[in-house]
Amino acid sequence: MGDSNAAGSGVECVAMNAEGVAIGRAKTTLPGVADYLRQVGELGRRTLRPALPALAFLYFYRVGVGAYMALSDYRYPLGKDAMTDIVPQMAVIATFVPLLLLVYTPFLPLQDSLLQRRPTTFLAAMRRVLEAAWNFTLSGIAQAIVLLVPFLIVCVIAGLALPESAVNAPPWNMLVFSFALLVGIGWVLIAGVLMMFAAPALVLDDEGPIQSLKTSYRLVIANLGGIVGRLSAFAFLGVVFYVVATLPSGILAAAERASGVASAPLKIAGVIWASLADTIIFPFSVAALMVLYRSLVPRAAEARGGAPVAHEDDFQPATAANAPFE
């Protein structure tokens, strides 16, 4: 992925032949920050057209959920009230699983195909994810355990430390609550970064559920500074774009608050606009992950120094049978 001028941390990858014998060793490097952002923008832009049906579905899904949340005036419970609301929240998470398998995750094989200059369809990308659905589910369970169990423990501690009335709460109670909350958020961020490459390794390179977690940990630890720096640069630009793009939505919300009267049309209009910004930025968010992963884990042909496109028929739309997902 990185050109000859790419700067950043590197990792050695061993190319394997069909018999599993090492045939070469390549030093892979992360692209420079400017080149990384350029590649992310290009890959995200190229994703929009083949993923248009999925993006349209995702947009209307976000609009529907956002409109329900806005009109029902739902508030996420805090403290001890959050424990009594855990069952409805788990039900909402369960309904998200099919969306994860059929809409979100297929962007990985879709963009991997685009990086190879082998145009494919979103349906072919969905089939690739469904082929790995069982391992993907097991990996998701393992990630949820690693991510949520420590977080839930500190949330319980924080909830017990928080009294019924925060106005007259002793200072040490609020200190324990704040510290536990910071520890929980910090763990979520750290664990999320360490497991960020697990899904690409599993779906794209056919690694097992546990092996993919080990691969992700190894890649992140070996290239922590380079990965965090590039993701920080992308996050900064993403936040700037999102703030500018959702400015009309903020104006509508401010107008509603200034009127002092709840206005359903203004709420719906704000949700429609914010959902559009969320949907547009999503392919670029996946591209930010994919460019890093394929920079650190090139395909076998690229690790040997071969070009990613070798035959004329590589430009034909890929199918589940001929798509090159090693």
C-alpha positions as CSV (number, residue, x, y, z in Angstrom):
1,M,0.0,0.0,0.0
2,G,2.7,2.6,1.0
3,D,4.8,4.1,-1.7
4,S,8.6,4.3,-1.7
5,N,8.4,7.5,0.2
6,A,6.1,6.2,2.9
7,A,7.1,6.9,6.4
8,G,6.1,5.2,9.5
9,S,6.6,2.1,11.6
10,G,7.0,-1.3,9.9
11,V,6.5,-5.0,10.5
12,E,7.9,-8.0,8.7
13,C,5.4,-10.2,6.9
14,V,6.3,-13.7,5.6
15,A,4.7,-14.6,2.3
16,M,3.4,-18.2,2.2
17,N,2.8,-20.4,-0.9
18,A,-0.1,-22.7,-1.4
19,E,1.6,-25.5,0.7
20,G,2.2,-23.1,3.6
21,V,5.9,-22.8,3.0
22,A,7.6,-19.5,3.6
23,I,8.8,-18.1,0.3
24,G,9.8,-14.6,1.1
25,R,10.0,-11.9,3.7
26,A,8.9,-8.4,3.1
27,K,9.3,-5.3,5.2
28,T,5.9,-3.4,5.2
29,T,5.6,0.2,6.3
30,L,2.7,2.5,7.0
31,P,2.2,5.2,4.5
32,G,3.1,8.8,5.5
33,V,0.3,10.7,7.1
34,A,-0.5,12.8,4.1
35,D,-0.4,9.8,1.8
36,Y,-2.5,7.8,4.2
37,L,-5.2,10.5,4.3
38,R,-5.1,10.7,0.5
39,Q,-5.5,6.9,0.2
40,V,-8.4,6.9,2.7
41,G,-10.2,9.7,0.8
42,E,-9.7,7.9,-2.5
43,L,-10.9,4.5,-1.2
44,G,-13.9,6.0,0.5
45,R,-14.9,7.9,-2.6
46,R,-14.6,4.8,-4.8
47,T,-16.7,2.9,-2.3
48,L,-19.7,5.2,-2.6
49,R,-21.0,3.9,-6.0
50,P,-20.9,0.1,-5.5
51,A,-22.2,0.5,-1.9
52,L,-25.0,2.9,-2.8
53,P,-27.9,0.5,-2.0
54,A,-26.4,-0.4,1.4
55,L,-25.7,3.2,2.2
56,A,-29.3,4.1,1.2
57,F,-30.6,1.4,3.6
58,L,-28.2,2.5,6.3
59,Y,-29.4,6.1,5.9
60,F,-33.1,5.3,6.2
61,Y,-32.3,3.0,9.2
62,R,-30.5,5.8,10.9
63,V,-33.4,8.2,10.1
64,G,-35.9,5.8,11.5
65,V,-34.0,5.1,14.7
66,G,-33.1,8.7,15.2
67,A,-36.7,9.9,14.6
68,Y,-38.0,7.4,17.2
69,M,-35.4,8.5,19.8
70,A,-36.2,12.1,19.2
71,L,-40.0,11.8,19.3
72,S,-40.0,9.5,22.2
73,D,-37.7,11.8,24.1
74,Y,-35.7,8.8,25.3
75,R,-32.9,9.5,27.7
76,Y,-30.0,7.1,28.5
77,P,-30.3,6.2,32.2
78,L,-27.4,6.8,34.5
79,G,-26.3,5.5,37.8
80,K,-28.5,2.9,39.5
81,D,-31.4,3.4,37.0
82,A,-29.1,2.1,34.2
83,M,-29.0,-1.4,35.9
84,T,-32.8,-1.7,35.7
85,D,-32.8,-0.7,32.0
86,I,-30.2,-3.3,31.0
87,V,-32.6,-5.8,29.4
88,P,-34.2,-3.3,26.9
89,Q,-30.7,-2.1,26.0
90,M,-29.5,-5.7,25.3
91,A,-32.6,-6.3,23.1
92,V,-31.6,-3.3,21.0
93,I,-28.0,-4.6,20.7
94,A,-29.3,-8.0,19.6
95,T,-31.3,-6.4,16.7
96,F,-28.1,-4.8,15.6
97,V,-26.3,-8.1,14.9
98,P,-28.0,-8.8,11.5
99,L,-27.2,-5.2,10.5
100,L,-23.6,-5.8,11.4
101,L,-23.3,-8.9,9.3
102,L,-25.3,-7.8,6.3
103,V,-24.5,-4.0,6.0
104,Y,-21.5,-2.9,8.1
105,T,-19.0,-5.7,7.8
106,P,-19.3,-6.3,4.0
107,F,-17.6,-2.9,3.5
108,L,-14.4,-4.7,4.5
109,P,-14.3,-7.2,1.5
110,L,-15.8,-4.6,-0.8
111,Q,-13.0,-2.1,-0.1
112,D,-10.3,-4.9,-0.1
113,S,-11.5,-5.7,-3.6
114,L,-11.3,-2.1,-4.6
115,L,-7.8,-1.9,-3.3
116,Q,-6.9,-4.7,-5.7
117,R,-8.6,-2.8,-8.5
118,R,-11.0,-5.7,-8.9
119,P,-14.5,-4.1,-8.9
120,T,-17.1,-6.3,-7.1
121,T,-20.7,-6.0,-6.0
122,F,-22.0,-5.5,-2.5
123,L,-23.9,-8.8,-2.7
124,A,-20.6,-10.6,-3.3
125,A,-19.1,-8.8,-0.3
126,M,-22.1,-9.9,1.8
127,R,-21.6,-13.5,0.7
128,R,-17.9,-13.3,1.8
129,V,-19.0,-12.2,5.2
130,L,-21.7,-14.8,5.5
131,E,-19.1,-17.5,4.7
132,A,-17.2,-16.4,7.8
133,A,-20.3,-15.8,9.9
134,W,-19.7,-18.5,12.4
135,N,-16.1,-17.5,13.2
136,F,-17.1,-13.8,13.1
137,T,-19.8,-14.5,15.7
138,L,-17.3,-16.3,17.9
139,S,-14.8,-13.5,17.5
140,G,-17.6,-11.0,18.4
141,I,-18.4,-12.9,21.6
142,A,-14.8,-13.0,22.6
143,Q,-14.4,-9.2,21.9
144,A,-17.5,-8.4,23.8
145,I,-16.2,-10.4,26.8
146,V,-12.9,-8.6,26.7
147,L,-14.5,-5.2,26.1
148,L,-17.6,-5.2,28.2
149,V,-16.9,-7.4,31.3
150,P,-14.3,-5.0,32.8
151,F,-16.4,-2.0,31.7
152,L,-19.6,-3.4,33.4
153,I,-17.6,-4.1,36.6
154,V,-16.5,-0.5,36.8
155,C,-20.0,0.7,35.9
156,V,-21.5,-1.3,38.8
157,I,-18.8,0.2,41.1
158,A,-19.6,3.7,39.8
159,G,-23.4,3.1,40.2
160,L,-23.0,1.9,43.8
161,A,-20.8,4.9,44.6
162,L,-23.3,7.4,43.2
163,P,-26.1,8.2,45.8
164,E,-29.7,8.9,45.0
165,S,-29.1,12.6,45.1
166,A,-26.0,13.9,43.6
167,V,-26.6,17.4,45.1
168,N,-25.7,16.4,48.6
169,A,-23.3,13.6,47.7
170,P,-20.1,13.3,49.8
171,P,-17.0,14.4,47.8
172,W,-15.4,10.9,48.0
173,N,-18.5,9.3,46.4
174,M,-18.3,11.6,43.4
175,L,-14.5,11.0,43.3
176,V,-15.0,7.3,43.2
177,F,-17.8,7.6,40.6
178,S,-15.7,9.9,38.3
179,F,-12.6,7.7,38.6
180,A,-14.5,4.5,37.9
181,L,-16.2,6.1,34.9
182,L,-12.8,7.3,33.5
183,V,-11.3,3.8,34.0
184,G,-14.2,2.2,32.1
185,I,-14.0,4.7,29.2
186,G,-10.2,4.3,29.1
187,W,-10.5,0.5,29.0
188,V,-13.0,0.6,26.1
189,L,-10.7,2.9,24.1
190,I,-7.6,0.8,24.7
191,A,-9.3,-2.5,24.1
192,G,-11.0,-1.2,21.0
193,V,-7.7,-0.1,19.5
194,L,-6.0,-3.4,20.3
195,M,-8.8,-5.4,18.6
196,M,-9.3,-3.1,15.7
197,F,-7.7,-5.4,13.1
198,A,-9.5,-8.6,14.3
199,A,-12.4,-8.3,11.9
200,P,-10.3,-7.7,8.7
201,A,-7.9,-10.5,9.7
202,L,-10.9,-12.9,10.1
203,V,-13.0,-11.9,7.2
204,L,-10.3,-11.1,4.6
205,D,-7.5,-13.5,5.5
206,D,-9.6,-16.4,6.9
207,E,-8.0,-16.4,10.4
208,G,-9.7,-18.0,13.3
209,P,-11.6,-16.1,16.0
210,I,-8.8,-16.2,18.6
211,Q,-6.0,-16.0,16.0
212,S,-7.5,-12.8,14.5
213,L,-7.4,-11.3,18.0
214,K,-3.8,-12.2,18.5
215,T,-2.9,-10.8,15.0
216,S,-4.7,-7.6,15.8
217,Y,-2.8,-7.3,19.1
218,R,0.5,-8.0,17.5
219,L,0.0,-5.5,14.7
220,V,-1.1,-2.7,17.0
221,I,1.6,-3.2,19.6
222,A,4.3,-3.3,16.9
223,N,3.1,-0.1,15.2
224,L,1.3,1.7,18.0
225,G,2.7,5.1,17.4
226,G,2.2,5.1,13.7
227,I,-1.4,3.7,14.0
228,V,-2.5,6.1,16.7
229,G,-0.9,9.1,14.8
230,R,-2.6,8.4,11.6
231,L,-6.0,7.6,13.2
232,S,-5.7,10.8,15.2
233,A,-5.2,12.8,12.0
234,F,-8.2,11.1,10.3
235,A,-10.3,11.6,13.4
236,F,-9.4,15.3,13.5
237,L,-10.5,15.8,9.9
238,G,-13.5,13.7,10.4
239,V,-14.7,15.7,13.4
240,V,-14.1,19.0,11.4
241,F,-16.2,17.6,8.5
242,Y,-18.9,16.3,10.8
243,V,-19.2,19.6,12.7
244,V,-19.5,21.6,9.5
245,A,-21.8,19.0,7.9
246,T,-24.2,18.9,10.8
247,L,-24.3,22.6,11.4
248,P,-27.8,23.0,9.9
249,S,-29.0,20.2,12.2
250,G,-27.5,22.2,15.2
251,I,-29.2,25.3,14.0
252,L,-32.6,23.5,13.9
253,A,-32.0,22.2,17.4
254,A,-31.1,25.7,18.7
255,A,-34.2,27.1,17.0
256,E,-36.4,24.5,18.8
257,R,-34.8,25.3,22.2
258,A,-35.2,29.0,21.6
259,S,-38.9,28.6,20.9
260,G,-39.4,26.8,24.2
261,V,-41.9,24.4,22.5
262,A,-41.1,20.8,21.4
263,S,-41.4,20.8,17.6
264,A,-41.6,17.4,15.9
265,P,-40.9,18.8,12.4
266,L,-37.8,20.5,13.6
267,K,-36.6,17.3,15.3
268,I,-37.3,15.2,12.3
269,A,-35.5,17.6,10.0
270,G,-32.5,17.6,12.3
271,V,-32.4,13.8,12.3
272,I,-32.6,13.7,8.5
273,W,-29.7,16.0,8.1
274,A,-27.5,14.4,10.8
275,S,-28.2,10.9,9.4
276,L,-27.0,12.0,6.0
277,A,-23.7,13.2,7.5
278,D,-23.3,9.9,9.5
279,T,-23.9,7.8,6.4
280,I,-21.5,9.7,4.1
281,I,-18.6,9.5,6.6
282,F,-19.0,5.8,7.3
283,P,-17.3,4.4,4.2
284,F,-14.3,6.7,4.9
285,S,-14.2,5.4,8.5
286,V,-13.9,1.8,7.2
287,A,-11.3,3.0,4.6
288,A,-9.2,4.4,7.5
289,L,-9.0,0.9,8.9
290,M,-8.5,-0.9,5.6
291,V,-5.6,1.2,4.4
292,L,-3.8,0.6,7.7
293,Y,-4.5,-3.1,7.7
294,R,-3.4,-3.7,4.1
295,S,-0.3,-1.6,4.6
296,L,0.7,-3.9,7.5
297,V,-0.7,-7.2,6.1
298,P,-0.2,-7.2,2.3
299,R,-1.5,-10.1,0.3
300,A,0.9,-12.9,-0.6
301,A,1.4,-11.6,-4.2
302,E,2.2,-8.1,-3.0
303,A,4.6,-9.4,-0.3
304,R,6.5,-11.2,-3.1
305,G,6.8,-7.9,-5.0
306,G,4.1,-8.7,-7.5
307,A,1.5,-6.3,-8.8
308,P,-2.0,-6.5,-7.3
309,V,-3.5,-6.7,-10.8
310,A,-1.9,-9.3,-13.1
311,H,-4.5,-10.4,-15.6
312,E,-7.0,-8.7,-17.8
313,D,-9.9,-10.6,-16.3
314,D,-9.0,-9.1,-12.9
315,F,-11.1,-6.1,-14.0
316,Q,-14.2,-8.2,-14.4
317,P,-16.7,-8.1,-11.5
318,A,-15.7,-10.5,-8.8
319,T,-18.0,-13.2,-7.5
320,A,-17.9,-15.4,-4.5
321,A,-16.0,-18.0,-6.5
322,N,-13.3,-15.9,-8.1
323,A,-12.8,-13.0,-5.6
324,P,-9.3,-13.2,-4.3
325,F,-9.7,-13.1,-0.6
326,E,-6.6,-15.0,0.6
